[in-house]
Structure formats: C-alpha cells, structure tokens
Amino acid sequence: AMAAALSGVRDVEIDGDGVFKYVLVRVRAPGAPGKDVVRGHGWAEYHADIYERTAEELARQGLECECLGGGRLDHRPQERKIHVYGYSVGFGRADHSVTTEKLKAEYPDYKITWADEGY
C-alpha cells in the first residue's frame, strides 16, 4: 500500500505562470527508497510554507519526507520556458539539475534552464 501511495505522488506540482518559490523534496514510504519531487507555488511567502503543506499532505498518506533545498522558478507558459535559479534561506540551494530533469519530464516541449546565480 505504501509503494502505491508513493507512486501516486506527482513528481511535479507547480503553478502555471509567474515567478515563485519552489522546494525539492525527497519522499519515501517507511523502509523504502525515496523519490524526489518538485513543489512550487506563488501563494507561499516562504519556502517553508510550501514544504510544510507538502509534508502534511504526505503524512496523511503515511509517507515521510525531507526538504533537500529550494530556489525559484520563472514559469512562462506562453514562451514554453521555465528557468530554475536561486536558493532558500532556510533550506539552502536545491540541486537545480535534479529539478530541471523533473521539469523536463513533466514539460517535454519546454525549454528549461537553470543557474546557481540569483535570488
């Protein structure tokens, strides 16, 4: 059941447009290997807001998680572009290359770039 719960967790959940914070989260069922997921939302004032909501949702399914870091996403659907950059003061910088690969799988027709510069 836990493996099914884990496979039901979407790899990417981000807002459809704009510049917003994101976190990279490792999700695992107890005693199982984990997977990394991307969560990015414009409503969040802090990276921790996104992480805490994600952790609550996962806990209800019996899943554990940890935050691997954060950054920002600049999502421009009209141009089919997402740029990944920046860092989280609280969680540190996510591995943007991992985030980029997740986004490429979710948005195969997009140009997705990343940089460690910027906040």
C-alpha positions as CSV (number, residue, x, y, z in Angstrom):
1,A,0.0,0.0,0.0
2,M,2.8,2.4,0.8
3,A,4.5,1.8,-2.5
4,A,1.2,2.6,-4.2
5,A,0.9,5.7,-2.1
6,L,4.4,6.8,-3.2
7,S,3.8,6.1,-6.9
8,G,0.7,8.2,-6.6
9,V,2.7,11.3,-5.6
10,R,3.2,13.5,-8.6
11,D,6.8,14.4,-9.4
12,V,5.9,18.0,-10.3
13,E,3.3,20.3,-8.9
14,I,4.0,23.9,-9.8
15,D,1.9,27.0,-10.6
16,G,1.0,27.6,-14.2
17,D,2.6,31.1,-14.6
18,G,4.9,33.6,-12.9
19,V,7.9,33.7,-10.7
20,F,7.6,31.8,-7.4
21,K,9.5,29.8,-4.8
22,Y,10.0,26.1,-5.1
23,V,11.3,23.2,-2.9
24,L,12.9,19.9,-3.8
25,V,11.5,17.2,-1.5
26,R,12.6,13.6,-1.1
27,V,9.5,11.5,-0.4
28,R,9.7,7.9,0.9
29,A,7.5,5.2,2.3
30,P,8.9,3.8,5.6
31,G,11.7,1.4,4.7
32,A,11.5,2.1,1.0
33,P,13.8,4.0,-1.4
34,G,12.6,7.5,-1.9
35,K,11.9,9.8,-4.9
36,D,12.4,13.5,-5.4
37,V,9.5,15.8,-6.2
38,V,9.3,19.4,-7.1
39,R,6.7,21.8,-5.5
40,G,6.4,25.4,-6.5
41,H,3.7,27.9,-5.7
42,G,3.1,31.7,-5.8
43,W,1.0,31.8,-2.7
44,A,4.0,30.9,-0.5
45,E,5.7,33.7,1.3
46,Y,8.5,31.4,2.4
47,H,9.9,28.1,1.1
48,A,8.9,26.5,4.5
49,D,5.2,27.3,3.7
50,I,5.4,25.0,0.6
51,Y,7.4,22.3,2.4
52,E,5.1,22.3,5.5
53,R,1.9,21.9,3.4
54,T,3.6,19.2,1.3
55,A,4.7,17.3,4.4
56,E,1.2,17.5,5.9
57,E,-0.3,16.1,2.7
58,L,2.2,13.3,2.5
59,A,1.9,12.4,6.2
60,R,-1.8,11.8,5.7
61,Q,-0.8,9.1,3.2
62,G,1.7,7.6,5.6
63,L,4.7,8.9,3.7
64,E,7.8,10.7,5.1
65,C,9.7,13.5,3.5
66,E,12.6,15.8,3.9
67,C,13.4,19.1,2.2
68,L,16.6,18.9,0.0
69,G,16.6,22.7,-0.7
70,G,14.8,25.4,-2.6
71,G,15.0,28.1,-5.2
72,R,12.8,29.9,-7.6
73,L,11.0,29.1,-10.8
74,D,10.3,31.6,-13.6
75,H,7.5,29.9,-15.5
76,R,6.5,31.4,-18.8
77,P,3.9,29.1,-20.4
78,Q,3.4,31.4,-23.5
79,E,7.1,31.1,-24.3
80,R,7.2,27.5,-23.1
81,K,10.1,28.3,-20.8
82,I,11.0,27.6,-17.2
83,H,14.1,29.0,-15.6
84,V,15.3,27.5,-12.3
85,Y,17.5,29.6,-10.0
86,G,18.2,31.0,-6.6
87,Y,18.1,29.4,-3.2
88,S,16.2,29.1,0.1
89,V,17.5,30.9,3.1
90,G,16.1,28.3,5.4
91,F,16.8,25.1,3.4
92,G,19.7,26.1,1.2
93,R,20.0,25.7,-2.5
94,A,18.3,22.7,-4.1
95,D,20.2,20.7,-6.8
96,H,18.7,22.6,-9.7
97,S,20.0,20.0,-12.2
98,V,17.7,17.4,-10.5
99,T,14.8,19.9,-10.5
100,T,15.4,20.6,-14.2
101,E,15.3,16.9,-15.1
102,K,12.0,16.5,-13.3
103,L,10.6,19.5,-15.1
104,K,11.8,18.3,-18.5
105,A,9.9,15.0,-17.9
106,E,6.7,16.9,-17.0
107,Y,7.1,19.6,-19.7
108,P,8.8,17.8,-22.6
109,D,8.1,20.6,-25.1
110,Y,9.6,23.4,-22.9
111,K,13.0,25.0,-22.9
112,I,14.1,24.5,-19.3
113,T,17.3,26.2,-18.0
114,W,18.9,26.6,-14.6
115,A,21.6,28.7,-12.9
116,D,23.0,28.9,-9.4
117,E,23.1,32.7,-9.6
118,G,20.4,35.0,-8.4
119,Y,17.9,35.1,-5.6
